[in-house]
Amino acid sequence: MDINELKDIIKLGVSMVVATRDAQMRPDICDGAGINISSDASKMTIFLVQQRATRTLANIENNSSIAVSMSRPPTYAAAQIKGRVTRVRPVDPTEQPIAQECATAFQREIQLIGVTREAAMGLRLVPDIAVDVSIENIFIQTPGPKAGQSMGSP
């Protein structure tokens, strides 16, 4: 897998888990509502729903380390991106279509594995927080012989 393949997988729809830690090194996770990776793969923006990310956002205030794991439900194609948060801000209105497409693509993907349309639509998230991240490394997480290998740093 390379960065272009990862971007294609994201466009198809991925499940996202955002991981942070507090000052005592206790981990926390929340679900991501979308992601946008820069063209050169040096930065990304993660879209979150504030109500579901309270602890994650508090952790970011104390520690900028973040990891985002994503997988495509029908194929288990997966990657993990690690980096440092550079800014937390409200979602810009121009970013809403990107975040919405992520959510719509994920809804389509989970229908392929048997989730009913009604249940998939019930998972609709409206992100209100954008987390800008400087990417440090990207790892292949798809099960198989390359799992855990680095795709390299940008």
Residue pairs with C-beta under 8 A, 6 or more apart in sequence:
1 9
1 77
1 79
1 140
1 142
1 146
1 151
2 151
3 37
3 41
3 138
3 151
6 37
6 79
6 138
6 151
7 37
9 70
9 72
9 77
9 79
10 35
10 37
10 70
10 102
11 101
11 105
12 72
12 105
12 109
13 72
13 73
13 102
13 104
13 105
13 106
13 107
13 108
13 109
13 110
14 35
14 70
14 71
14 72
14 102
14 105
14 106
14 109
15 31
15 70
15 71
15 72
15 73
15 106
15 110
16 31
16 32
16 33
16 34
16 35
16 46
16 68
16 69
16 70
17 29
17 30
17 31
17 32
17 68
17 69
17 70
18 29
18 30
18 31
18 32
18 46
18 48
18 53
18 56
18 66
18 67
18 68
18 131
19 27
19 28
19 29
19 66
19 67
19 68
19 69
20 27
20 28
20 29
20 55
20 56
20 59
20 60
20 63
20 65
20 66
20 67
21 27
21 28
21 59
21 63
21 65
22 28
22 55
22 58
22 59
22 62
22 63
23 62
23 63
28 55
28 56
28 59
29 56
30 48
30 52
30 53
30 55
30 56
31 52
31 125
32 46
32 47
32 48
32 68
32 70
33 47
33 48
33 49
33 99
33 102
33 103
33 125
33 126
33 127
34 46
34 47
34 98
34 99
34 100
34 101
34 102
34 103
34 127
35 44
35 45
35 46
35 47
35 68
35 70
35 102
36 44
36 45
36 47
36 95
36 98
37 43
37 44
37 81
37 135
38 44
40 154
41 135
41 138
41 154
42 134
42 135
42 154
43 86
43 132
43 133
43 134
43 135
44 68
44 81
44 83
44 132
44 133
44 135
45 95
45 130
45 131
45 132
45 133
46 66
46 68
46 130
46 131
46 133
47 91
47 95
47 98
47 99
47 102
47 127
47 129
47 130
47 131
48 56
48 57
48 127
48 128
48 129
48 130
48 131
49 125
49 126
49 127
49 128
49 129
50 57
50 128
50 129
52 125
53 129
57 88
57 129
60 66
60 85
60 88
60 131
64 84
64 85
64 86
65 82
65 84
65 85
66 82
66 83
66 84
66 85
66 131
66 133
67 80
67 81
67 82
67 83
68 80
68 81
68 133
69 78
69 79
69 80
69 141
70 78
70 79
70 80
70 81
71 77
71 78
71 79
71 141
71 142
72 78
72 109
73 109
73 110
73 112
73 113
74 109
74 112
74 113
76 142
76 143
77 142
78 140
78 141
78 142
78 143
79 138
79 139
79 140
79 141
79 142
79 151
80 138
80 139
80 141
81 133
81 135
81 137
81 138
81 139
82 135
82 136
82 137
82 138
82 139
83 133
83 134
83 135
83 136
83 137
84 133
84 134
84 136
85 131
85 132
85 133
86 132
86 133
86 134
87 131
87 132
88 129
88 130
88 131
88 132
89 129
89 130
89 132
90 128
90 129
90 130
91 99
91 127
91 128
91 129
91 130
92 130
95 130
96 127
99 127
103 123
103 124
103 125
106 123
107 120
107 121
107 123
107 124
108 120
110 120
110 123
111 117
111 120
135 153
135 154
136 153
137 150
137 151
137 152
137 153
138 150
138 151
138 152
138 153
139 148
139 149
139 150
139 151
140 146
140 147
140 148
140 149
140 150
140 151
141 147
141 148
